[in-house]
Amino acid sequence: MSVSRQKKVYLPTTARKNQYITVGFPLSEAILAAYPDAASCYQALSQIIFKLADQHDLMNVHVIANDKLPVIRYHSESYCFPSAEQLRIFYNPAYHEARQLHTTPDFIARKFRVAFLATGADIRVNSAAFHAKVQQFVEQLKPLLPVTDVPIKVRDHQHLSYDFFAKAKGNKETYGYKLRAIDSRYHARECDLPENHSALCYVTISMPINRQILSQFKQPQDADYGNLYQSISQAFIDAAHSKQLNRIAMVANGLTPLVRNSKYEKLQTTAESQMIGFDPNAQAPAPITHWDSNKLVDSVRFAIVASKSDVTDEGYGRFMNQVEEALQSFTSKLDLDRERVDMTLRFHQHISYNK
């Protein structure tokens, strides 16, 4: 493979691009005291937010006042599915707009969060312009809040998702991506970020556990699924390490894995989420594995986190080629019908900073 080709990764043209930005601040007693009750506070703030969002052409806006974590995914239909801890939002960026306030009766939120979902075409190309709109929104929101000097956190989430077995299903057309870092892309488009912003890049993989996998790894005499998960874990670790990918994790306990930068964030696993912490500056950390031997999960989740050395001036293209090669090696050891199994891979890029 040529050097120029190594700097790009060729992904299916069917890959979907997503971006959403959250703006959050604590709902202090001082803010709540400015309104008759919590419900009035949520309504008043949401109306300010919706009006400002319209002025900046931010067309898909969700105000979240129940401390639920937004999880954004593509779908041909638009709908929201709340769980005890998460607000799962499905939409098609090309068509769907929204202005929704999400609350829970008689619940006083600790944080007030606004999720802006990117809309239109060419999401990745227009990501800097979208972020700049949110920056302008934040600057105009600050003086409209009932309390001064409210600490505001901005988080920009972007990902590319595709079926790792797309080629086996006949989707053979590809497009080359350099996958440049967010701050580099934004700087080139005159959208400046604070110097002290935090960045994290990683890949998640969702692999279904079907009958072929069970028959390959689970023996009739096995009392539980421990050997199944141990075998899959070791095969994944070996494949990743063969491509110098050391920041890796596997989750097979029914929880949703959430990858975070352990240097900046406190990690706490909950009833729905398995927190996975990585410090991009740490040298060769041990693999992280979480599974429940007594539970057969629908899918095993994997994560591969990029280190500081995995990004070049050109981007994360070389890192993604390593990921693809590792997964090719890993899946070659599995009894999977690539024409029938969807193995979803997501390339994530996150940045966050305080305003």
TORFI-282535 format. One record per residue (C-alpha): residue number from 1; x negated, y, z. Coordinates in steps of 0.1 Angstrom, whole numbers. Each point is the difference from the previous one (the first is absolute). Layout:
<nodes>
+------+-------+-------+-------+
! resi !    px !    py !    pz !
+------+-------+-------+-------+
!  NUM !     X !     Y !     Z !
...
+------+-------+-------+-------+
</nodes>
This chain:
<nodes>
+------+-------+-------+-------+
! resi !    px !    py !    pz !
+------+-------+-------+-------+
!    1 !     0 !     0 !     0 !
!    2 !   -14 !    34 !   -10 !
!    3 !    -6 !    27 !    27 !
!    4 !    27 !    22 !   -15 !
!    5 !    25 !   -28 !     1 !
!    6 !    -9 !    -8 !    36 !
!    7 !    10 !    36 !    10 !
!    8 !    35 !    -7 !   -13 !
!    9 !    25 !   -26 !    10 !
!   10 !    25 !   -12 !   -26 !
!   11 !    34 !    -4 !    15 !
!   12 !    33 !   -11 !   -17 !
!   13 !    19 !    28 !   -17 !
!   14 !    30 !   -11 !    20 !
!   15 !   -18 !    12 !    33 !
!   16 !    22 !    24 !    19 !
!   17 !   -12 !    32 !    15 !
!   18 !    14 !    15 !    33 !
!   19 !    -8 !    30 !    21 !
!   20 !    16 !    14 !    31 !
!   21 !   -11 !    26 !    24 !
!   22 !    12 !     3 !    36 !
!   23 !    -1 !    31 !    21 !
!   24 !     5 !    -5 !    37 !
!   25 !     0 !    19 !    33 !
!   26 !     9 !    -8 !    36 !
!   27 !    35 !     9 !    12 !
!   28 !   -11 !    18 !    31 !
!   29 !    23 !    11 !    28 !
!   30 !    -5 !    36 !   -11 !
!   31 !    13 !    -8 !   -35 !
!   32 !    30 !   -20 !    13 !
!   33 !     8 !    28 !    25 !
!   34 !     6 !    24 !   -29 !
!   35 !    31 !   -19 !   -10 !
!   36 !    32 !   -11 !    19 !
!   37 !    -9 !   -37 !    -3 !
!   38 !   -22 !   -24 !   -19 !
!   39 !    26 !    -6 !   -28 !
!   40 !     2 !    38 !    -6 !
!   41 !   -38 !     2 !    -1 !
!   42 !    -2 !   -28 !   -26 !
!   43 !    27 !    17 !   -22 !
!   44 !   -14 !    34 !     2 !
!   45 !   -36 !   -10 !    -8 !
!   46 !    12 !   -23 !   -28 !
!   47 !    19 !    29 !   -16 !
!   48 !   -32 !    21 !     1 !
!   49 !   -20 !   -28 !   -15 !
!   50 !    25 !    -8 !   -28 !
!   51 !     2 !    37 !   -10 !
!   52 !   -38 !     4 !     0 !
!   53 !    -4 !   -33 !   -19 !
!   54 !    23 !    13 !   -28 !
!   55 !   -21 !    31 !    -3 !
!   56 !   -30 !   -22 !    -7 !
!   57 !    17 !   -25 !   -23 !
!   58 !    -4 !   -28 !    25 !
!   59 !    28 !   -21 !   -11 !
!   60 !     0 !   -32 !    21 !
!   61 !    -1 !    10 !    37 !
!   62 !     7 !   -21 !    31 !
!   63 !     1 !    16 !    34 !
!   64 !    -6 !   -27 !    26 !
!   65 !    10 !     9 !    36 !
!   66 !     1 !   -35 !    16 !
!   67 !   -37 !    -9 !     2 !
!   68 !     3 !   -26 !   -27 !
!   69 !   -30 !    -6 !   -22 !
!   70 !     7 !     7 !   -37 !
!   71 !    -9 !   -29 !   -24 !
!   72 !     4 !    10 !   -36 !
!   73 !     4 !   -25 !   -29 !
!   74 !    10 !     0 !   -36 !
!   75 !    35 !   -13 !   -10 !
!   76 !    23 !     5 !   -29 !
!   77 !    27 !    10 !    25 !
!   78 !    -3 !    27 !    27 !
!   79 !     9 !   -10 !    36 !
!   80 !   -13 !     1 !    35 !
!   81 !    -2 !   -30 !    24 !
!   82 !    -7 !     9 !    36 !
!   83 !   -14 !   -25 !    24 !
!   84 !    -7 !     4 !    37 !
!   85 !   -34 !    17 !    -7 !
!   86 !    -1 !     7 !   -37 !
!   87 !    19 !    20 !   -26 !
!   88 !    -5 !   -19 !   -33 !
!   89 !     7 !    22 !   -30 !
!   90 !     4 !   -14 !   -35 !
!   91 !     1 !    22 !   -30 !
!   92 !   -10 !     6 !   -36 !
!   93 !   -22 !    32 !    -3 !
!   94 !    12 !     5 !   -36 !
!   95 !    37 !     4 !     9 !
!   96 !     8 !     3 !    37 !
!   97 !     4 !    31 !    21 !
!   98 !    10 !     2 !    36 !
!   99 !     6 !    24 !    29 !
!  100 !     7 !   -21 !    31 !
!  101 !    -2 !     5 !    37 !
!  102 !    -6 !   -33 !    20 !
!  103 !    10 !     0 !    36 !
!  104 !    11 !   -25 !    27 !
!  105 !    30 !    10 !    22 !
!  106 !   -10 !    11 !    35 !
!  107 !   -37 !    -5 !    -8 !
!  108 !   -25 !    28 !     7 !
!  109 !   -29 !    -3 !   -23 !
!  110 !   -36 !     6 !    11 !
!  111 !   -11 !    11 !   -35 !
!  112 !    17 !    18 !   -29 !
!  113 !   -12 !   -14 !   -33 !
!  114 !     8 !    10 !   -36 !
!  115 !    -8 !   -24 !   -28 !
!  116 !    -4 !    15 !   -35 !
!  117 !     2 !   -26 !   -27 !
!  118 !   -16 !     7 !   -34 !
!  119 !    24 !     2 !   -29 !
!  120 !    -3 !     2 !   -38 !
!  121 !   -26 !   -17 !   -23 !
!  122 !   -38 !    -3 !     2 !
!  123 !     0 !    -2 !    38 !
!  124 !   -37 !    -4 !     3 !
!  125 !    -9 !    27 !   -25 !
!  126 !    23 !    25 !    18 !
!  127 !    -9 !   -10 !    35 !
!  128 !   -21 !    31 !     7 !
!  129 !    28 !    23 !   -12 !
!  130 !    24 !   -19 !    23 !
!  131 !   -23 !     3 !    30 !
!  132 !    -5 !    38 !    -7 !
!  133 !    38 !     4 !     1 !
!  134 !     1 !   -17 !    34 !
!  135 !   -29 !    22 !    13 !
!  136 !    20 !    31 !   -10 !
!  137 !    31 !   -14 !    16 !
!  138 !   -19 !    -5 !    33 !
!  139 !   -13 !    36 !     0 !
!  140 !    35 !    13 !    -4 !
!  141 !    15 !   -23 !    25 !
!  142 !   -23 !    10 !    29 !
!  143 !    14 !    35 !     6 !
!  144 !    36 !   -14 !    -2 !
!  145 !    -5 !   -24 !    29 !
!  146 !    14 !    12 !    34 !
!  147 !   -34 !    -4 !    16 !
!  148 !   -34 !    13 !   -12 !
!  149 !   -32 !   -20 !    -5 !
!  150 !    18 !   -33 !    -5 !
!  151 !   -26 !   -27 !    -9 !
!  152 !     9 !   -14 !   -34 !
!  153 !   -14 !   -32 !   -14 !
!  154 !    -1 !    -6 !   -38 !
!  155 !    -4 !   -35 !   -14 !
!  156 !    -3 !    -7 !   -37 !
!  157 !     7 !   -36 !   -10 !
!  158 !    -6 !   -13 !   -36 !
!  159 !     0 !   -35 !   -14 !
!  160 !    -1 !   -20 !   -32 !
!  161 !    18 !   -33 !     2 !
!  162 !     1 !   -29 !   -25 !
!  163 !     4 !   -38 !    -3 !
!  164 !   -35 !   -15 !     1 !
!  165 !    14 !   -28 !   -23 !
!  166 !    14 !    24 !   -25 !
!  167 !   -21 !   -13 !   -29 !
!  168 !    12 !   -35 !     6 !
!  169 !    35 !    13 !    -5 !
!  170 !    -8 !    15 !   -34 !
!  171 !    -7 !    36 !    12 !
!  172 !   -35 !     2 !   -16 !
!  173 !    -3 !    37 !    -7 !
!  174 !   -23 !    18 !    25 !
!  175 !   -11 !    36 !     7 !
!  176 !   -34 !    10 !    14 !
!  177 !    -1 !    19 !    33 !
!  178 !   -30 !    16 !    17 !
!  179 !    21 !     3 !    32 !
!  180 !   -17 !    32 !    11 !
!  181 !     2 !    10 !    37 !
!  182 !    29 !    23 !     8 !
!  183 !   -22 !    30 !    11 !
!  184 !   -19 !    -2 !   -33 !
!  185 !    31 !    -1 !   -21 !
!  186 !    16 !    29 !    20 !
!  187 !   -32 !    21 !    -1 !
!  188 !    -1 !    -3 !   -38 !
!  189 !    36 !    13 !    -2 !
!  190 !    -6 !    29 !    25 !
!  191 !    19 !   -16 !    28 !
!  192 !   -23 !     4 !    30 !
!  193 !     1 !   -22 !    31 !
!  194 !   -14 !     8 !    35 !
!  195 !   -35 !   -11 !     5 !
!  196 !     9 !   -21 !    30 !
!  197 !    26 !   -21 !   -18 !
!  198 !     0 !   -38 !     6 !
!  199 !     1 !   -24 !   -29 !
!  200 !     6 !   -37 !    -3 !
!  201 !     2 !   -23 !   -30 !
!  202 !    10 !   -36 !     0 !
!  203 !    18 !   -28 !   -19 !
!  204 !    28 !   -21 !    13 !
!  205 !    11 !   -33 !   -15 !
!  206 !    32 !   -19 !     6 !
!  207 !    -1 !   -37 !    -8 !
!  208 !    32 !   -21 !     3 !
!  209 !    -2 !   -33 !    18 !
!  210 !    18 !   -24 !   -23 !
!  211 !     3 !   -38 !    -2 !
!  212 !   -32 !    -4 !   -20 !
!  213 !   -20 !    18 !    27 !
!  214 !    16 !   -20 !    28 !
!  215 !    -6 !   -33 !   -17 !
!  216 !   -37 !    10 !    -7 !
!  217 !    -9 !    11 !    35 !
!  218 !    25 !   -14 !    25 !
!  219 !    -4 !   -37 !     9 !
!  220 !    31 !   -21 !    11 !
!  221 !   -16 !    -6 !    33 !
!  222 !    -6 !    37 !     8 !
!  223 !    21 !    11 !    30 !
!  224 !     0 !    36 !   -11 !
!  225 !   -13 !    24 !   -27 !
!  226 !   -34 !     7 !    16 !
!  227 !   -20 !   -21 !   -25 !
!  228 !    19 !    16 !   -29 !
!  229 !    -9 !    35 !    11 !
!  230 !   -35 !   -10 !     9 !
!  231 !    -6 !   -14 !   -34 !
!  232 !    14 !    30 !   -18 !
!  233 !   -19 !    24 !    22 !
!  234 !   -33 !   -18 !    -6 !
!  235 !     4 !    -1 !   -37 !
!  236 !     9 !    37 !    -1 !
!  237 !   -30 !     9 !    23 !
!  238 !   -24 !   -20 !   -21 !
!  239 !    12 !    16 !   -33 !
!  240 !    -2 !    35 !    15 !
!  241 !   -34 !    -4 !    15 !
!  242 !   -13 !   -14 !   -34 !
!  243 !     7 !    34 !   -14 !
!  244 !   -14 !    20 !    29 !
!  245 !    34 !     9 !    13 !
!  246 !    -3 !    -1 !    38 !
!  247 !    29 !    22 !    13 !
!  248 !    28 !   -26 !    -3 !
!  249 !    30 !   -12 !    18 !
!  250 !    28 !   -26 !    -3 !
!  251 !    34 !     2 !    17 !
!  252 !    24 !   -30 !     1 !
!  253 !    22 !     7 !    30 !
!  254 !    31 !    16 !   -16 !
!  255 !   -11 !    35 !     9 !
!  256 !    -7 !    28 !   -25 !
!  257 !   -37 !     8 !    -1 !
!  258 !    -9 !    37 !     3 !
!  259 !   -36 !     9 !    -8 !
!  260 !   -14 !    30 !    19 !
!  261 !   -33 !    17 !     6 !
!  262 !    -9 !   -11 !    35 !
!  263 !   -24 !    29 !     4 !
!  264 !    28 !    25 !     1 !
!  265 !    32 !   -19 !    10 !
!  266 !    11 !   -19 !    30 !
!  267 !    12 !   -35 !   -11 !
!  268 !    30 !   -17 !    16 !
!  269 !    17 !   -31 !   -14 !
!  270 !    38 !     1 !     3 !
!  271 !    29 !   -24 !    -5 !
!  272 !     0 !     7 !   -38 !
!  273 !   -35 !    12 !    -8 !
!  274 !   -35 !   -15 !     3 !
!  275 !   -25 !    28 !     3 !
!  276 !   -33 !    -7 !   -17 !
!  277 !   -28 !    25 !     8 !
!  278 !   -32 !     5 !   -20 !
!  279 !   -27 !    26 !     3 !
!  280 !   -13 !     6 !   -36 !
!  281 !   -34 !     9 !    16 !
!  282 !    -4 !   -33 !    20 !
!  283 !   -25 !   -25 !   -13 !
!  284 !    13 !   -34 !   -10 !
!  285 !    29 !    -5 !    24 !
!  286 !    13 !   -35 !     7 !
!  287 !    31 !   -11 !   -20 !
!  288 !    33 !     8 !    18 !
!  289 !    26 !   -28 !     0 !
!  290 !    35 !    -1 !    16 !
!  291 !    22 !   -30 !    -4 !
!  292 !    27 !   -19 !    19 !
!  293 !    -5 !   -37 !    -3 !
!  294 !    36 !    -7 !     9 !
!  295 !    15 !    22 !   -27 !
!  296 !     1 !    -7 !   -37 !
!  297 !    -1 !    34 !   -17 !
!  298 !    15 !     9 !   -34 !
!  299 !   -33 !    17 !   -10 !
!  300 !   -35 !     3 !    12 !
!  301 !   -14 !    36 !     0 !
!  302 !   -36 !     9 !    -7 !
!  303 !   -19 !    33 !     3 !
!  304 !   -33 !    10 !   -15 !
!  305 !   -13 !    34 !    12 !
!  306 !   -26 !    20 !   -19 !
!  307 !   -30 !    14 !    19 !
!  308 !   -18 !    33 !    -6 !
!  309 !   -24 !   -18 !   -23 !
!  310 !    28 !   -14 !   -22 !
!  311 !     9 !    34 !   -15 !
!  312 !   -23 !    16 !   -26 !
!  313 !     2 !    33 !   -18 !
!  314 !    21 !   -18 !   -26 !
!  315 !    24 !   -15 !    25 !
!  316 !    11 !   -34 !    13 !
!  317 !     0 !   -18 !   -33 !
!  318 !   -30 !   -22 !     9 !
!  319 !    15 !    -8 !    34 !
!  320 !    33 !   -11 !   -17 !
!  321 !   -19 !   -22 !   -24 !
!  322 !   -16 !   -17 !    30 !
!  323 !    35 !    -5 !    15 !
!  324 !    13 !   -14 !   -33 !
!  325 !   -29 !   -24 !    -3 !
!  326 !     4 !   -11 !    36 !
!  327 !    37 !    -7 !    -5 !
!  328 !    -7 !   -19 !   -32 !
!  329 !   -23 !   -22 !    20 !
!  330 !    24 !    -3 !    29 !
!  331 !    31 !    -9 !   -21 !
!  332 !   -19 !   -25 !   -21 !
!  333 !    -1 !   -22 !    31 !
!  334 !    37 !     2 !     5 !
!  335 !    27 !   -20 !   -17 !
!  336 !    20 !    29 !   -14 !
!  337 !    22 !     2 !   -31 !
!  338 !   -11 !    34 !   -12 !
!  339 !    29 !     3 !   -24 !
!  340 !    25 !    -3 !    28 !
!  341 !   -17 !    15 !    30 !
!  342 !    -2 !    37 !     6 !
!  343 !   -32 !     9 !    20 !
!  344 !     4 !    38 !     7 !
!  345 !   -32 !    20 !     3 !
!  346 !     1 !    36 !    11 !
!  347 !   -29 !    24 !    -2 !
!  348 !     5 !    26 !    28 !
!  349 !   -16 !    34 !     4 !
!  350 !     8 !    21 !    31 !
!  351 !   -11 !    34 !    13 !
!  352 !    11 !    18 !    31 !
!  353 !    -8 !    33 !    17 !
!  354 !    14 !    25 !    25 !
!  355 !    14 !    34 !   -10 !
+------+-------+-------+-------+
</nodes>
